[in-house]
Amino acid sequence: MMNRRRAIFGMAAAAATVPLSLGADDAATWTAWWERSKKYTLAVADAMPAGDYGFAPFGAGAADGVRSGDGARTFGQLMQHIGQAEAFYLGRFGKGGPAPAPPTGDAGKEATIKYLNAVLDWSVSVVRQLTPADLTAAVTAGRGNPMTGLDALLNAMIHTAHTRGYSDMYLRNKGIKPPSYQV
């Protein structure tokens, strides 16, 4: 029993030491993930009727999209927050020029989908340009916390998926079945 544990631990430790790389195939894979994420995020955004973009499941978000007190973001603010976080994390790489800015004071459906299209196209272009050196380089994100480029890339992906998951509850509260994710 002990030898099996040592063997499994040894294999896990060896796997953890294999350096992460970003070869041509890997870059295409990351880009494909971002393209699928964009498609799904836009499907979710489109599923909510324009008249319900101001809906918040409890409380109300502040006008700038930042939660205040116990309030929740409106659906439009939530969807724009996805784009803002993508811009924040992927902006650490300094590629693709400045990220598109969210619409000021307009979290309606038309403005939000236009913004999401622009910022997610920008995100795909940044990911497409990444090199192995970008993933191992140190970047700074949030309150000066150091991280690697790979950390920033994964934070962007995880944040988008996590926040987009909230949107399911917004849609279901309105009696709308969320779009299915296509792997």
Buried (B, 14 or more C-beta within 10 A) or exposed (E): EEEEEEEEEEEEEEEEEEEEEBEEEBBEEBBEBBBEBBBBBBBBBEBBEEEBBBBBBEEBBEEEBEBEEEBBBBBBBBBBBBBBBBBBBBBBBEBBEEBBEBBEEBBBBEBBBBBBBBBBBBBBBBBBEBEBEBBBBEBEBEEEEEBBBBBBBBBBBEBBBEBBEBBBEBBEBBEBEBBEEEE
